[in-house]
Amino acid sequence: MATAPAEAEVKATVVRYLASKNVPPTQAWLRDFMPSIRLNTPMVALQKTALFRILSTDLTVAVQPPSPNALFPANVASPEVKDRKLNGQITVQVLDIEDIGHSCWSQVENLEAIERGEMTKGREVIRVVDDELNTDQNRTPANNPSISSGPHKLLIQDAKGTKAFAFESEFVTGIGVSQLSIGGKLVLNDALVARGVIMLDRRAVEVLGGKVEAWDKKWRADRKESLKRKAGVTDGAGGGT
């Protein structure tokens, strides 16, 4: 029983920290998390562990919205509403992402080049290693050919399960097929909605990151075939739009 006060204190601190990151946890998530940690672990490490785990979990079971304003309106995706503003902050997760700035076939070719360990830079084919893709100076489309400048179309979902499409109206760091994982979390901040589509710009979105491993693995495994179907290309054929 002597550890009960310490556990309560740790739990309260973790809850406050996650709430400050716009991912306040549900009681069910906390019941799973607390037995998995050591109470004598430094608090900073516990906070980072908690954030990593909640960002790796389905938002609809892990996060408790602090108010109704932290959820989408029921008719958020309605094209009948010309425009509106989503007041406040809404945490969402990514269910799908599509690069609509490049043809489906060019994306297939890029995927196959990456599979071979190659990428294109202008007209030059270069061979790359993983470390070259992870340096700070390579995190923009201009410096890293594997990062698309988009724009991107996303399917996102709030903590209640309501879904809506979102459109990247300007380049947002962290949004991209090679950067943002399926199940990754975003925080919308006073975002605008036009005809049922949420507009994403640097002011209106914060990328928290994260990944639901099973979702992301399946999405990436199926992506090349999905792009081929959209391009109207079958195995053995080439070209397309």
KOLVO-720560 format. One record per residue (C-alpha): residue number from 1; residue in three letters; x, y, z. Coordinates in steps of 0.05 Angstrom, whole numbers. Each point is the difference from the previous one (the first is absolute). Layout:
<rs>
<r nr="NUM" rest="Ala" east="X" north="Y" up="Z"/>
...
</rs>
This chain:
<rs>
<r nr="1" rest="Met" east="0" north="0" up="0"/>
<r nr="2" rest="Ala" east="60" north="46" up="9"/>
<r nr="3" rest="Thr" east="7" north="6" up="-75"/>
<r nr="4" rest="Ala" east="-72" north="24" up="-11"/>
<r nr="5" rest="Pro" east="14" north="74" up="11"/>
<r nr="6" rest="Ala" east="60" north="-4" up="-47"/>
<r nr="7" rest="Glu" east="-41" north="-35" up="-53"/>
<r nr="8" rest="Ala" east="-55" north="51" up="6"/>
<r nr="9" rest="Glu" east="50" north="57" up="-7"/>
<r nr="10" rest="Val" east="33" north="-32" up="-61"/>
<r nr="11" rest="Lys" east="-68" north="-12" up="-32"/>
<r nr="12" rest="Ala" east="-22" north="72" up="11"/>
<r nr="13" rest="Thr" east="65" north="27" up="-28"/>
<r nr="14" rest="Val" east="-5" north="-44" up="-62"/>
<r nr="15" rest="Val" east="-73" north="21" up="-11"/>
<r nr="16" rest="Arg" east="19" north="74" up="4"/>
<r nr="17" rest="Tyr" east="58" north="-9" up="-48"/>
<r nr="18" rest="Leu" east="-42" north="-37" up="-52"/>
<r nr="19" rest="Ala" east="-55" north="51" up="7"/>
<r nr="20" rest="Ser" east="51" north="55" up="-15"/>
<r nr="21" rest="Lys" east="16" north="-37" up="-65"/>
<r nr="22" rest="Asn" east="-74" north="-2" up="-18"/>
<r nr="23" rest="Val" east="-6" north="-75" up="11"/>
<r nr="24" rest="Pro" east="-34" north="-7" up="68"/>
<r nr="25" rest="Pro" east="-5" north="-75" up="14"/>
<r nr="26" rest="Thr" east="-61" north="-41" up="14"/>
<r nr="27" rest="Gln" east="-4" north="-39" up="66"/>
<r nr="28" rest="Ala" east="3" north="-65" up="-40"/>
<r nr="29" rest="Trp" east="66" north="22" up="-31"/>
<r nr="30" rest="Leu" east="28" north="19" up="68"/>
<r nr="31" rest="Arg" east="-20" north="-67" up="29"/>
<r nr="32" rest="Asp" east="43" north="-34" up="-53"/>
<r nr="33" rest="Phe" east="57" north="49" up="5"/>
<r nr="34" rest="Met" east="12" north="6" up="75"/>
<r nr="35" rest="Pro" east="16" north="-73" up="15"/>
<r nr="36" rest="Ser" east="51" north="0" up="-57"/>
<r nr="37" rest="Ile" east="46" north="53" up="30"/>
<r nr="38" rest="Arg" east="49" north="4" up="59"/>
<r nr="39" rest="Leu" east="-20" north="56" up="48"/>
<r nr="40" rest="Asn" east="73" north="17" up="15"/>
<r nr="41" rest="Thr" east="14" north="16" up="-73"/>
<r nr="42" rest="Pro" east="18" north="74" up="-10"/>
<r nr="43" rest="Met" east="-63" north="39" up="-15"/>
<r nr="44" rest="Val" east="26" north="29" up="-66"/>
<r nr="45" rest="Ala" east="11" north="-71" up="-25"/>
<r nr="46" rest="Leu" east="-69" north="-21" up="23"/>
<r nr="47" rest="Gln" east="-32" north="59" up="-35"/>
<r nr="48" rest="Lys" east="36" north="-16" up="-66"/>
<r nr="49" rest="Thr" east="-19" north="-73" up="6"/>
<r nr="50" rest="Ala" east="-73" north="18" up="12"/>
<r nr="51" rest="Leu" east="-1" north="47" up="-59"/>
<r nr="52" rest="Phe" east="32" north="-51" up="-46"/>
<r nr="53" rest="Arg" east="-50" north="-54" up="20"/>
<r nr="54" rest="Ile" east="-62" north="43" up="-6"/>
<r nr="55" rest="Leu" east="22" north="25" up="-68"/>
<r nr="56" rest="Ser" east="7" north="-73" up="-20"/>
<r nr="57" rest="Thr" east="-71" north="-18" up="21"/>
<r nr="58" rest="Asp" east="-67" north="9" up="-34"/>
<r nr="59" rest="Leu" east="-24" north="69" up="18"/>
<r nr="60" rest="Thr" east="-72" north="-23" up="9"/>
<r nr="61" rest="Val" east="19" north="-45" up="59"/>
<r nr="62" rest="Ala" east="59" north="38" up="29"/>
<r nr="63" rest="Val" east="-21" north="73" up="3"/>
<r nr="64" rest="Gln" east="-55" north="33" up="40"/>
<r nr="65" rest="Pro" east="-21" north="66" up="-32"/>
<r nr="66" rest="Pro" east="-2" north="54" up="54"/>
<r nr="67" rest="Ser" east="-63" north="32" up="-29"/>
<r nr="68" rest="Pro" east="-49" north="-7" up="-59"/>
<r nr="69" rest="Asn" east="39" north="55" up="-35"/>
<r nr="70" rest="Ala" east="59" north="-48" up="-5"/>
<r nr="71" rest="Leu" east="-40" north="-43" up="-48"/>
<r nr="72" rest="Phe" east="-25" north="11" up="-71"/>
<r nr="73" rest="Pro" east="-71" north="24" up="-10"/>
<r nr="74" rest="Ala" east="-43" north="-59" up="-23"/>
<r nr="75" rest="Asn" east="-8" north="31" up="-69"/>
<r nr="76" rest="Val" east="72" north="23" up="-8"/>
<r nr="77" rest="Ala" east="7" north="-36" up="-67"/>
<r nr="78" rest="Ser" east="-64" north="28" up="-29"/>
<r nr="79" rest="Pro" east="11" north="35" up="-67"/>
<r nr="80" rest="Glu" east="-64" north="38" up="12"/>
<r nr="81" rest="Val" east="36" north="46" up="49"/>
<r nr="82" rest="Lys" east="39" north="50" up="-41"/>
<r nr="83" rest="Asp" east="51" north="17" up="53"/>
<r nr="84" rest="Arg" east="9" north="-1" up="75"/>
<r nr="85" rest="Lys" east="53" north="5" up="54"/>
<r nr="86" rest="Leu" east="16" north="-56" up="49"/>
<r nr="87" rest="Asn" east="11" north="41" up="63"/>
<r nr="88" rest="Gly" east="54" north="-24" up="47"/>
<r nr="89" rest="Gln" east="46" north="-61" up="-3"/>
<r nr="90" rest="Ile" east="-22" north="-68" up="-26"/>
<r nr="91" rest="Thr" east="47" north="-60" up="2"/>
<r nr="92" rest="Val" east="-8" north="-48" up="-59"/>
<r nr="93" rest="Gln" east="34" north="-61" up="-29"/>
<r nr="94" rest="Val" east="19" north="-14" up="-72"/>
<r nr="95" rest="Leu" east="-35" north="-59" up="-34"/>
<r nr="96" rest="Asp" east="24" north="14" up="-71"/>
<r nr="97" rest="Ile" east="46" north="48" up="-36"/>
<r nr="98" rest="Glu" east="5" north="13" up="-75"/>
<r nr="99" rest="Asp" east="50" north="41" up="-39"/>
<r nr="100" rest="Ile" east="-44" north="36" up="-51"/>
<r nr="101" rest="Gly" east="57" north="43" up="-26"/>
<r nr="102" rest="His" east="30" north="-58" up="-38"/>
<r nr="103" rest="Ser" east="-29" north="-52" up="-48"/>
<r nr="104" rest="Cys" east="-15" north="-69" up="28"/>
<r nr="105" rest="Trp" east="49" north="-31" up="-49"/>
<r nr="106" rest="Ser" east="57" north="46" up="19"/>
<r nr="107" rest="Gln" east="-11" north="-19" up="73"/>
<r nr="108" rest="Val" east="3" north="-74" up="-20"/>
<r nr="109" rest="Glu" east="67" north="13" up="-35"/>
<r nr="110" rest="Asn" east="25" north="37" up="62"/>
<r nr="111" rest="Leu" east="-19" north="-58" up="45"/>
<r nr="112" rest="Glu" east="36" north="-49" up="-45"/>
<r nr="113" rest="Ala" east="62" north="44" up="-1"/>
<r nr="114" rest="Ile" east="-1" north="3" up="76"/>
<r nr="115" rest="Glu" east="-7" north="-76" up="3"/>
<r nr="116" rest="Arg" east="63" north="-5" up="-43"/>
<r nr="117" rest="Gly" east="36" north="49" up="46"/>
<r nr="118" rest="Glu" east="-2" north="54" up="-53"/>
<r nr="119" rest="Met" east="-32" north="69" up="-6"/>
<r nr="120" rest="Thr" east="-3" north="52" up="-54"/>
<r nr="121" rest="Lys" east="30" north="70" up="5"/>
<r nr="122" rest="Gly" east="-18" north="39" up="-62"/>
<r nr="123" rest="Arg" east="19" north="-47" up="-57"/>
<r nr="124" rest="Glu" east="54" north="-34" up="41"/>
<r nr="125" rest="Val" east="-12" north="-67" up="34"/>
<r nr="126" rest="Ile" east="37" north="-4" up="67"/>
<r nr="127" rest="Arg" east="8" north="-57" up="49"/>
<r nr="128" rest="Val" east="-15" north="16" up="72"/>
<r nr="129" rest="Val" east="6" north="-32" up="68"/>
<r nr="130" rest="Asp" east="-48" north="8" up="58"/>
<r nr="131" rest="Asp" east="44" north="48" up="39"/>
<r nr="132" rest="Glu" east="-2" north="50" up="-57"/>
<r nr="133" rest="Leu" east="-75" north="6" up="8"/>
<r nr="134" rest="Asn" east="1" north="14" up="74"/>
<r nr="135" rest="Thr" east="44" north="62" up="6"/>
<r nr="136" rest="Asp" east="-28" north="68" up="19"/>
<r nr="137" rest="Gln" east="18" north="34" up="-66"/>
<r nr="138" rest="Asn" east="-39" north="-51" up="-40"/>
<r nr="139" rest="Arg" east="-69" north="13" up="30"/>
<r nr="140" rest="Thr" east="-27" north="45" up="-55"/>
<r nr="141" rest="Pro" east="-23" north="-17" up="-71"/>
<r nr="142" rest="Ala" east="56" north="42" up="-29"/>
<r nr="143" rest="Asn" east="55" north="-40" up="34"/>
<r nr="144" rest="Asn" east="-31" north="-69" up="2"/>
<r nr="145" rest="Pro" east="-32" north="-27" up="-64"/>
<r nr="146" rest="Ser" east="-38" north="-52" up="41"/>
<r nr="147" rest="Ile" east="-40" north="55" up="35"/>
<r nr="148" rest="Ser" east="-57" north="25" up="-44"/>
<r nr="149" rest="Ser" east="-21" north="73" up="2"/>
<r nr="150" rest="Gly" east="-71" north="-26" up="-10"/>
<r nr="151" rest="Pro" east="-52" north="24" up="6"/>
<r nr="152" rest="His" east="-28" north="-59" up="39"/>
<r nr="153" rest="Lys" east="-70" north="-24" up="13"/>
<r nr="154" rest="Leu" east="-12" north="-34" up="67"/>
<r nr="155" rest="Leu" east="-56" north="-40" up="31"/>
<r nr="156" rest="Ile" east="-2" north="17" up="74"/>
<r nr="157" rest="Gln" east="-41" north="-22" up="59"/>
<r nr="158" rest="Asp" east="-15" north="32" up="68"/>
<r nr="159" rest="Ala" east="-3" north="-34" up="67"/>
<r nr="160" rest="Lys" east="-74" north="-17" up="-8"/>
<r nr="161" rest="Gly" east="13" north="-34" up="-67"/>
<r nr="162" rest="Thr" east="-28" north="55" up="-45"/>
<r nr="163" rest="Lys" east="38" north="3" up="-66"/>
<r nr="164" rest="Ala" east="14" north="56" up="-49"/>
<r nr="165" rest="Phe" east="46" north="15" up="-58"/>
<r nr="166" rest="Ala" east="54" north="52" up="8"/>
<r nr="167" rest="Phe" east="40" north="37" up="-53"/>
<r nr="168" rest="Glu" east="70" north="29" up="8"/>
<r nr="169" rest="Ser" east="-10" north="71" up="-25"/>
<r nr="170" rest="Glu" east="73" north="17" up="9"/>
<r nr="171" rest="Phe" east="62" north="-41" up="15"/>
<r nr="172" rest="Val" east="0" north="-23" up="73"/>
<r nr="173" rest="Thr" east="63" north="-30" up="29"/>
<r nr="174" rest="Gly" east="-14" north="-71" up="23"/>
<r nr="175" rest="Ile" east="-57" north="-14" up="-48"/>
<r nr="176" rest="Gly" east="20" north="-47" up="-56"/>
<r nr="177" rest="Val" east="-5" north="-72" up="-20"/>
<r nr="178" rest="Ser" east="72" north="-14" up="21"/>
<r nr="179" rest="Gln" east="-6" north="41" up="64"/>
<r nr="180" rest="Leu" east="-69" north="-11" up="30"/>
<r nr="181" rest="Ser" east="-21" north="-70" up="21"/>
<r nr="182" rest="Ile" east="-69" north="-29" up="0"/>
<r nr="183" rest="Gly" east="-28" north="9" up="70"/>
<r nr="184" rest="Gly" east="44" north="62" up="8"/>
<r nr="185" rest="Lys" east="-31" north="56" up="41"/>
<r nr="186" rest="Leu" east="-13" north="72" up="-19"/>
<r nr="187" rest="Val" east="-28" north="58" up="40"/>
<r nr="188" rest="Leu" east="-45" north="47" up="-39"/>
<r nr="189" rest="Asn" east="-2" north="72" up="26"/>
<r nr="190" rest="Asp" east="-59" north="43" up="-22"/>
<r nr="191" rest="Ala" east="1" north="-35" up="-68"/>
<r nr="192" rest="Leu" east="-44" north="23" up="-57"/>
<r nr="193" rest="Val" east="-47" north="-48" up="-36"/>
<r nr="194" rest="Ala" east="-22" north="12" up="-72"/>
<r nr="195" rest="Arg" east="-56" north="-42" up="-28"/>
<r nr="196" rest="Gly" east="14" north="-56" up="49"/>
<r nr="197" rest="Val" east="76" north="-1" up="-10"/>
<r nr="198" rest="Ile" east="46" north="24" up="56"/>
<r nr="199" rest="Met" east="55" north="47" up="-23"/>
<r nr="200" rest="Leu" east="70" north="-14" up="28"/>
<r nr="201" rest="Asp" east="51" north="55" up="3"/>
<r nr="202" rest="Arg" east="59" north="16" up="46"/>
<r nr="203" rest="Arg" east="-43" north="41" up="46"/>
<r nr="204" rest="Ala" east="-56" north="-50" up="7"/>
<r nr="205" rest="Val" east="35" north="-66" up="11"/>
<r nr="206" rest="Glu" east="53" north="-29" up="47"/>
<r nr="207" rest="Val" east="30" north="-68" up="-17"/>
<r nr="208" rest="Leu" east="7" north="-42" up="63"/>
<r nr="209" rest="Gly" east="22" north="-62" up="-38"/>
<r nr="210" rest="Gly" east="-7" north="-71" up="24"/>
<r nr="211" rest="Lys" east="-23" north="-62" up="-37"/>
<r nr="212" rest="Val" east="-48" north="-58" up="9"/>
<r nr="213" rest="Glu" east="47" north="-54" up="-22"/>
<r nr="214" rest="Ala" east="-50" north="-50" up="-28"/>
<r nr="215" rest="Trp" east="-38" north="53" up="-40"/>
<r nr="216" rest="Asp" east="63" north="31" up="-28"/>
<r nr="217" rest="Lys" east="31" north="-66" up="-20"/>
<r nr="218" rest="Lys" east="-62" north="-22" up="-38"/>
<r nr="219" rest="Trp" east="-8" north="68" up="-34"/>
<r nr="220" rest="Arg" east="72" north="1" up="-24"/>
<r nr="221" rest="Ala" east="-3" north="-73" up="-23"/>
<r nr="222" rest="Asp" east="-62" north="15" up="-42"/>
<r nr="223" rest="Arg" east="20" north="69" up="-25"/>
<r nr="224" rest="Lys" east="37" north="-18" up="-64"/>
<r nr="225" rest="Glu" east="-56" north="-44" up="-25"/>
<r nr="226" rest="Ser" east="-51" north="53" up="19"/>
<r nr="227" rest="Leu" east="38" north="52" up="-40"/>
<r nr="228" rest="Lys" east="5" north="-47" up="-60"/>
<r nr="229" rest="Arg" east="-76" north="-10" up="1"/>
<r nr="230" rest="Lys" east="-12" north="75" up="3"/>
<r nr="231" rest="Ala" east="48" north="9" up="-58"/>
<r nr="232" rest="Gly" east="-36" north="-54" up="-40"/>
<r nr="233" rest="Val" east="64" north="-41" up="-4"/>
<r nr="234" rest="Thr" east="6" north="-75" up="10"/>
<r nr="235" rest="Asp" east="64" north="-40" up="10"/>
<r nr="236" rest="Gly" east="41" north="-1" up="-63"/>
<r nr="237" rest="Ala" east="-28" north="66" up="-25"/>
<r nr="238" rest="Gly" east="31" north="68" up="8"/>
<r nr="239" rest="Gly" east="-17" north="73" up="-4"/>
<r nr="240" rest="Gly" east="-62" north="35" up="24"/>
<r nr="241" rest="Thr" east="-24" north="62" up="34"/>
</rs>
